[in-house]
């Protein structure tokens, strides 16, 4: 219970701090922030969450056995990588007069990252088949 109270107090303090930070913002900026947050919430609840639930339900039925865990983790990592890459994928903030802004090949970086994630799936599968786990009845006897 004390941990819960401490977390609630920390959350409340962060909210108050955020409110103080935006206190001097113009009303138009505050409204835009609220609209952006509201649209994000709606898109998450009515688009992203149902798609994830359907894909998870379908994937669980199509992918059996020991493959499920590494494939599910790789899929989660892939979604996270793609979501992080969206803002810079077409380098919209790049400026010809400042080469240090968005100076990397982000599409290549995304594909390399995704490749590494998915290469880990069969590697995990092979390693998990090599590792010998004691059976429950063997550990109880000792």
C-alpha positions in Angstrom: 0.0 0.0 0.0 2.8 2.6 0.8 4.2 1.9 -2.7 0.9 2.6 -4.3 0.5 5.9 -2.4 4.1 6.9 -3.4 3.4 6.2 -7.0 0.1 8.1 -6.9 1.9 11.0 -5.3 4.6 10.9 -7.9 2.0 10.9 -10.7 0.1 13.8 -9.2 3.3 15.8 -8.8 4.2 15.1 -12.5 0.8 16.3 -13.5 1.0 19.4 -11.5 4.5 20.1 -12.9 3.1 19.6 -16.4 0.3 22.0 -15.7 2.7 24.6 -14.4 4.8 24.2 -17.6 1.9 24.9 -19.9 0.3 27.6 -17.8 1.9 30.4 -19.9 1.1 28.7 -23.2 -1.4 30.4 -25.5 -4.9 28.9 -25.4 -4.6 27.8 -29.0 -1.5 25.6 -28.1 -3.3 24.0 -25.2 -6.3 23.2 -27.4 -4.0 21.7 -30.0 -2.3 19.6 -27.4 -5.7 18.4 -26.0 -6.9 17.6 -29.5 -3.7 15.7 -30.4 -4.0 13.7 -27.2 -7.7 13.0 -27.7 -7.2 11.8 -31.3 -4.3 9.6 -30.1 -6.5 8.1 -27.5 -9.4 7.5 -30.0 -7.0 6.0 -32.6 -5.5 3.7 -29.9 -8.8 2.5 -28.5 -10.8 2.1 -31.6 -8.1 1.2 -34.2 -4.8 0.0 -32.8 -6.1 -2.1 -29.8 -8.7 -4.1 -31.8 -6.1 -4.8 -34.5 -3.6 -6.0 -31.9 -6.2 -8.2 -30.3 -7.3 -9.7 -33.6 -3.7 -10.3 -34.7 -2.8 -11.8 -31.3 -5.8 -14.1 -31.3 -5.1 -15.2 -34.9 -1.4 -15.5 -34.3 -1.8 -17.7 -31.2 -3.9 -20.1 -33.3 -1.6 -20.2 -36.3 1.8 -20.3 -34.4 2.1 -23.3 -32.2 4.5 -24.6 -29.6 7.8 -22.9 -28.8 7.6 -20.6 -31.8 4.9 -18.5 -30.2 7.1 -16.7 -27.6 9.9 -15.5 -29.9 7.5 -14.6 -32.7 5.3 -12.6 -30.3 8.3 -10.7 -28.8 9.7 -10.0 -32.3 6.3 -8.7 -33.5 6.1 -6.4 -30.4 9.7 -5.1 -31.1 8.8 -4.6 -34.8 5.8 -2.5 -34.0 7.8 -0.4 -31.5 10.6 0.1 -34.0 8.2 1.1 -36.8 6.4 3.5 -34.4 9.7 5.1 -33.4 10.8 5.4 -37.1 7.6 7.1 -38.3 8.6 10.7 -37.4 12.0 10.5 -39.3 11.3 8.0 -42.0 11.1 10.5 -44.9 13.4 13.0 -43.0 10.8 15.8 -43.0 12.9 17.9 -40.7 16.1 17.7 -42.7 17.4 21.1 -43.8 19.9 21.6 -46.6 21.7 24.4 -44.7 22.3 22.1 -41.7 23.5 18.7 -42.5 23.6 17.6 -38.9 19.8 17.4 -38.6 18.5 14.0 -39.5 21.9 13.0 -41.0 21.4 9.3 -41.2 19.7 6.8 -43.6 16.7 6.1 -41.4 15.0 3.7 -43.8 18.1 1.5 -43.9 18.4 1.7 -40.1 14.9 0.6 -39.7 15.3 -2.4 -42.1 18.6 -3.4 -40.4 16.9 -3.2 -36.9 13.9 -5.3 -38.1 16.2 -7.8 -39.7 18.2 -8.2 -36.5 15.0 -8.7 -34.5 13.6 -11.4 -36.8 17.0 -13.2 -37.1 16.8 -13.6 -33.3 13.6 -15.7 -33.6 15.2 -18.8 -35.1 18.3 -18.3 -32.9 16.1 -18.2 -29.8 14.2 -21.3 -31.0 17.4 -23.2 -31.6 19.0 -22.2 -28.3 15.8 -23.1 -26.4 15.9 -26.6 -27.9 19.6 -27.0 -26.8 19.1 -25.8 -23.2 18.2 -28.8 -21.0 15.5 -27.9 -18.5 14.9 -30.1 -15.5 11.5 -31.7 -15.4 9.3 -30.8 -12.5 9.4 -34.2 -10.9 13.2 -34.3 -11.1 13.5 -31.1 -9.0 11.0 -32.3 -6.4 13.1 -35.4 -5.7 16.2 -33.5 -4.8 
